[in-house]
């Protein structure tokens, strides 16, 4: 171009057709360039096919409206949060231990970490789940269901499937009744000196005597049941715990706090169950049992 025609030696400042050369700073300013441009560039670069090569280009501080970017190997993202539509989360931080929940095209939501005693209960479409200590609504298991509502056990009649338990632990209930066949192993304890029976032990257990034994029952409570069997010719004595519980022998009371005894014959047995907080009734017996302190 005419800016440098017939120029030799040191160039003075020149201006021609949109291009200016400042001899003092060695800077060339132009409204446009064609072909490769080598060296440091300050100011704005624009055009329809601009390509920057060589070096790290650390001096480039902004580039608007990038259409295509190749592989970015290193660097730290310090701009605004990347939205969900572009593969980001739309948020800057996430709660430690929290659960990330989708929010359509909006920024993700986070449910804070729950306690070790809580379970996560879903809230349905468009509602984040919450932590709780109870199952608030019916939970379907296969073709039937077992559930709780607002912390209250659902009536047994609503549980339509059989429940099978394979365990060495005891199966017990604080209310209601068992129906159908109840199978399992009977806990049997054999001793020669009697014992004070704990409440937890009085749940379908059998005690066998090998001597003249005295057994002290726990305080009566609905659902407790104990059985006693004579495997030798010694008297078995059964004593209510607190002096106010009453044993009924085949429907006949022996008196509050009174003990009962077998006759001492081999094969005698008795099974007692607590019908309320003060009464032990006979579930079954054989041999001769009587009030030992009428």
C-alpha positions as CSV (number, residue, x, y, z in Angstrom):
1,X,0.0,0.0,0.0
2,X,1.0,3.6,-0.4
3,X,2.0,3.9,3.3
4,X,5.4,2.3,2.7
5,X,6.1,2.9,-1.0
6,X,9.7,3.9,-1.8
7,X,10.4,4.0,2.0
8,X,14.0,3.3,3.0
9,X,15.9,3.6,6.3
10,X,14.0,4.7,9.5
11,X,10.3,5.1,8.9
12,X,8.7,8.3,10.0
13,X,5.1,8.4,11.2
14,X,2.8,7.8,8.2
15,X,-0.9,7.6,7.6
16,X,-2.6,6.3,4.5
17,X,-6.0,4.8,3.6
18,X,-7.0,3.7,7.1
19,X,-3.5,2.5,8.2
20,X,-1.3,4.4,10.6
21,X,2.3,3.7,11.5
22,X,3.7,5.3,14.7
23,X,7.4,5.4,14.3
24,X,8.0,6.2,18.0
25,X,6.3,3.1,19.3
26,X,6.6,0.8,16.4
27,X,2.9,0.2,16.4
28,X,0.9,-0.3,13.1
29,X,-2.8,0.5,13.3
30,X,-5.1,-0.6,10.5
31,X,-8.9,-1.0,9.9
32,X,-8.3,-4.5,8.6
33,X,-5.7,-7.1,7.8
34,X,-5.4,-9.8,5.1
35,X,-3.0,-12.7,5.3
36,X,-1.0,-13.9,8.3
37,X,-0.4,-11.4,11.2
38,X,2.8,-12.1,13.2
39,X,3.6,-10.3,16.5
40,X,1.8,-8.9,19.5
41,X,-1.7,-7.5,18.9
42,X,-3.4,-5.0,21.2
43,X,-7.0,-3.8,20.8
44,X,-9.9,-5.6,19.3
45,X,-9.6,-8.2,16.6
46,X,-12.6,-8.9,14.5
47,X,-13.5,-10.5,11.2
48,X,-15.2,-13.6,9.8
49,X,-12.2,-15.9,9.7
50,X,-9.8,-14.9,12.4
51,X,-7.3,-17.5,13.6
52,X,-4.8,-17.1,16.4
53,X,-1.8,-19.5,16.5
54,X,1.5,-19.9,18.2
55,X,2.4,-19.5,21.9
56,X,-0.1,-19.4,24.8
57,X,-1.8,-16.2,23.8
58,X,-1.9,-15.1,27.5
59,X,-2.5,-11.5,26.6
60,X,-6.0,-12.3,25.1
61,X,-8.3,-11.2,27.9
62,X,-11.7,-11.4,26.1
63,X,-13.3,-13.0,23.1
64,X,-17.0,-12.5,22.5
65,X,-19.3,-14.8,20.5
66,X,-17.0,-17.8,20.1
67,X,-18.7,-20.3,17.8
68,X,-16.2,-23.2,17.9
69,X,-13.6,-24.0,20.4
70,X,-11.3,-27.0,20.1
71,X,-10.0,-29.1,23.0
72,X,-9.2,-27.0,26.2
73,X,-6.4,-28.9,27.9
74,X,-5.7,-26.7,31.0
75,X,-7.1,-23.7,32.8
76,X,-9.6,-22.7,35.5
77,X,-13.2,-21.7,34.8
78,X,-13.9,-18.4,36.6
79,X,-16.9,-17.1,34.7
80,X,-20.6,-17.3,35.5
81,X,-22.2,-20.7,36.4
82,X,-22.8,-23.0,33.5
83,X,-26.5,-23.5,33.0
84,X,-28.2,-26.9,32.8
85,X,-29.0,-26.5,29.1
86,X,-25.2,-26.4,28.4
87,X,-24.3,-29.3,30.6
88,X,-23.7,-27.5,33.9
89,X,-25.6,-27.3,37.2
90,X,-26.5,-23.6,37.3
91,X,-25.1,-23.2,40.8
92,X,-21.7,-22.4,42.3
93,X,-21.8,-24.6,45.4
94,X,-23.4,-27.8,46.6
95,X,-24.2,-28.7,50.2
96,X,-21.8,-31.2,51.7
97,X,-23.4,-34.6,51.8
98,X,-26.6,-33.4,50.0
99,X,-28.5,-35.0,47.2
100,X,-28.7,-33.2,43.8
101,X,-32.2,-33.0,42.5
102,X,-33.2,-32.1,38.9
103,X,-35.3,-29.0,38.3
104,X,-36.2,-29.1,34.7
105,X,-34.2,-26.5,32.8
106,X,-33.5,-24.5,36.0
107,X,-30.5,-24.8,38.3
108,X,-30.4,-28.0,40.2
109,X,-31.7,-28.2,43.7
110,X,-30.0,-29.8,46.7
111,X,-31.6,-31.7,49.5
112,X,-29.5,-31.4,52.6
113,X,-28.0,-34.6,54.1
114,X,-30.4,-36.5,56.4
115,X,-29.8,-37.9,59.8
116,X,-28.7,-41.6,60.3
117,X,-32.2,-42.3,61.7
118,X,-34.1,-40.9,58.7
119,X,-35.3,-42.2,55.3
120,X,-35.8,-40.3,52.1
121,X,-39.5,-40.0,51.1
122,X,-40.4,-38.8,47.6
123,X,-42.8,-36.0,47.1
124,X,-44.0,-36.8,43.6
125,X,-43.5,-34.8,40.3
126,X,-42.1,-31.3,40.7
127,X,-41.6,-31.8,44.5
128,X,-38.3,-32.5,46.1
129,X,-38.1,-35.5,48.4
130,X,-37.7,-34.9,52.1
131,X,-36.1,-36.7,55.0
132,X,-38.4,-38.3,57.7
133,X,-38.5,-40.9,60.4
134,X,-41.7,-42.5,59.1
135,X,-43.4,-43.6,55.9
136,X,-46.3,-41.2,55.5
137,X,-48.3,-43.1,52.8
138,X,-48.8,-46.6,51.5
139,X,-45.7,-48.3,50.1
140,X,-46.5,-51.0,47.6
141,X,-44.5,-54.2,47.8
142,X,-45.3,-56.5,44.9
143,X,-49.1,-57.1,44.6
144,X,-49.8,-56.2,48.2
145,X,-48.6,-53.7,50.8
146,X,-47.3,-53.3,54.3
147,X,-47.2,-49.7,55.5
148,X,-47.7,-47.0,58.2
149,X,-49.6,-43.8,58.1
150,X,-48.5,-40.8,60.1
151,X,-46.7,-42.9,62.6
152,X,-49.7,-45.2,63.2
153,X,-49.7,-48.9,62.4
154,X,-52.3,-49.8,59.8
155,X,-54.8,-52.4,61.0
156,X,-53.7,-56.0,60.6
157,X,-56.7,-56.7,58.4
158,X,-55.2,-54.4,55.8
159,X,-52.0,-56.5,55.5
160,X,-53.1,-59.0,53.0
161,X,-50.0,-61.1,52.5
162,X,-48.5,-63.7,54.9
163,X,-45.4,-62.7,56.7
164,X,-42.6,-65.3,56.9
165,X,-39.8,-64.7,59.4
166,X,-36.6,-66.7,59.3
167,X,-34.7,-65.6,62.3
168,X,-33.2,-66.7,65.6
169,X,-34.9,-63.7,67.2
170,X,-38.3,-63.8,68.9
171,X,-41.4,-62.7,67.0
172,X,-43.7,-60.7,69.3
173,X,-46.5,-58.2,69.1
174,X,-47.7,-55.6,71.6
175,X,-51.3,-55.8,70.4
176,X,-53.5,-57.8,68.1
177,X,-53.5,-61.6,67.6
178,X,-51.9,-64.3,65.6
179,X,-54.1,-66.3,63.2
180,X,-53.4,-69.5,61.3
181,X,-50.5,-71.8,62.1
182,X,-47.6,-70.4,64.1
183,X,-44.6,-72.6,63.7
184,X,-41.2,-72.5,65.2
185,X,-38.9,-73.9,67.9
186,X,-39.9,-73.8,71.6
187,X,-37.3,-72.4,73.9
188,X,-36.7,-75.0,76.6
189,X,-34.6,-74.4,79.8
190,X,-33.7,-77.1,82.2
191,X,-32.4,-76.3,85.8
192,X,-32.2,-77.7,89.2
193,X,-32.7,-74.7,91.5
194,X,-35.4,-72.6,89.9
195,X,-35.1,-69.0,88.9
196,X,-36.6,-65.6,88.6
197,X,-38.0,-65.4,85.1
198,X,-37.4,-62.2,83.1
199,X,-40.2,-60.6,81.1
200,X,-38.3,-61.1,77.9
201,X,-38.0,-64.8,78.7
202,X,-41.7,-65.3,79.3
203,X,-42.7,-65.7,75.6
204,X,-43.5,-69.3,74.7
205,X,-40.7,-70.8,76.8
206,X,-40.7,-74.1,78.7
207,X,-38.9,-74.8,82.0
208,X,-38.1,-78.3,83.0
209,X,-37.2,-79.2,86.6
210,X,-34.4,-81.5,87.7
211,X,-35.1,-80.8,91.4
212,X,-37.5,-79.1,93.7
213,X,-37.6,-75.8,91.9
214,X,-39.2,-72.5,92.7
215,X,-40.0,-70.3,89.7
216,X,-40.8,-66.6,90.2
217,X,-43.0,-65.1,87.5
218,X,-42.4,-61.6,86.1
219,X,-45.1,-59.0,86.6
220,X,-48.2,-59.9,84.6
221,X,-48.5,-58.1,81.3
222,X,-50.9,-59.1,78.4
223,X,-49.3,-61.6,76.0
224,X,-46.7,-63.1,78.4
225,X,-46.8,-66.9,78.6
226,X,-44.7,-69.6,80.4
227,X,-44.9,-73.4,80.7
228,X,-43.4,-75.7,83.3
229,X,-42.8,-79.5,83.0
230,X,-41.8,-82.0,85.6
231,X,-39.2,-84.4,84.3
232,X,-38.5,-85.9,87.7
233,X,-40.5,-86.6,90.9
234,X,-40.0,-83.2,92.6
235,X,-42.4,-80.5,93.4
236,X,-42.5,-77.4,91.2
237,X,-43.5,-74.1,92.9
238,X,-44.7,-71.1,90.9
239,X,-44.7,-67.7,92.6
240,X,-46.3,-64.5,91.3
241,X,-43.7,-61.7,91.3
242,X,-45.2,-58.8,93.2
243,X,-47.6,-60.4,95.7
244,X,-50.6,-58.9,94.0
245,X,-50.8,-60.9,90.8
246,X,-53.3,-63.7,90.9
247,X,-53.0,-67.2,89.3
248,X,-56.2,-68.9,88.1
249,X,-56.2,-72.7,88.0
250,X,-58.7,-73.7,85.3
251,X,-60.8,-70.6,86.0
252,X,-60.6,-70.7,89.9
253,X,-58.5,-68.1,91.7
254,X,-56.0,-69.2,94.3
255,X,-55.8,-65.8,95.9
256,X,-53.8,-62.7,95.2
257,X,-50.1,-63.3,95.6
258,X,-50.5,-67.0,96.4
259,X,-48.1,-69.6,95.0
260,X,-49.1,-72.8,93.3
261,X,-47.4,-76.2,93.5
262,X,-47.4,-79.5,91.6
263,X,-47.9,-82.8,93.4
264,X,-44.4,-83.9,92.6
265,X,-45.2,-86.5,90.0
266,X,-43.2,-87.0,86.8
267,X,-45.0,-85.6,83.7
268,X,-47.0,-82.9,85.4
269,X,-47.1,-79.6,83.4
270,X,-48.8,-76.3,83.4
271,X,-48.9,-73.4,80.9
272,X,-49.9,-69.9,82.2
273,X,-50.6,-66.7,80.2
274,X,-51.2,-63.2,81.4
275,X,-54.6,-61.9,80.4
276,X,-54.0,-58.4,81.8
277,X,-51.6,-56.6,84.2
278,X,-52.7,-58.7,87.3
279,X,-54.0,-62.1,86.2
280,X,-52.3,-65.3,85.1
281,X,-54.7,-67.9,83.6
282,X,-54.2,-71.5,82.9
283,X,-53.7,-72.3,79.2
284,X,-53.3,-76.0,79.8
285,X,-52.3,-78.4,82.6
286,X,-51.9,-82.0,83.6
287,X,-51.5,-83.6,87.0
288,X,-52.5,-82.0,90.3
289,X,-51.8,-78.3,90.9
290,X,-53.0,-76.5,94.0
291,X,-52.7,-73.3,96.0
292,X,-49.6,-73.8,98.3
293,X,-50.6,-71.2,100.8
294,X,-54.5,-71.1,100.9
